[in-house]
Amino acid sequence: MQLSNGPAKPKANRKTRAAAGSGSALTRGVGLGLALGLGAALAASAAPVDGKDARKLVFKPDGAEVAVVDLPFLSETDRKTLVVVGAQQPYYGAIAVAPTEGLRSKATLAAANYHDVDAARVAALRGCDAARKPEGAPCVIAAEIRPKGWEPRALQLSADATDGLRSEYGRRGGPRAMAISPSTGRWAVIKGQGAASRALEACADQSGATDCRIAVEDR
């Protein structure tokens, strides 16, 4: 199983390449993906919030719960493995599997540390499909990773960005802004005059993406 991606903050992006461990989990069906997608859409369309409100909206940066999708080719052992592996990944994340190769295929890939599950799903499927045998069936999502106690909120940040909101963004210090790239999971915090525009530039420079937006701002 490949465990990859870990996009995080520009200064010290964390990349998760392996994982093992345990944690609490939820096992649900495919419907969960729709619920998470709705939450992501709300977060993506929301206007920036200030630091005080942001801290109230985000979840704790540590601890994730895993929703295993009810797929016929997954054994009970496979389901337990997905929970164990997924629980140590930073949220938000997803694990993709090639149905005709099974969970233990080299094509299996977990994408983690995004700002929403939808982006993680896209990355996991892309990586899995690139690695699977060409004659096999397309990859599918086998599990989704989210914060413990997840519920739809106006702001969603990756585990790393949530940690950065607390440690780097801070509670005082004049103008400051946090920019995020939903498609890559990257983020940037800048303080001082012109913080918003400079945060967008830093986010774009680090991610190479064109979707950076301001998620948190104090003027």
Protein Blocks (a to p, Z undefined) as FASTA:
>chain_A
ZZehjiacfklccddfbdcdddddddddfklmmmmmmmmmmmmmpccddfklmmmmpccf
ehcdddddddfklcfklmmmmmmmmmmpccdddddddfknojmlmkbccdehiabfklmm
mmmmmmmmmmmcfkbccdddfbdcddehiacdfbdcdfklmmmmmmmnombebjaddddd
fknopacddedehklmmmmmmmmmmnopakbccfbdcZZ
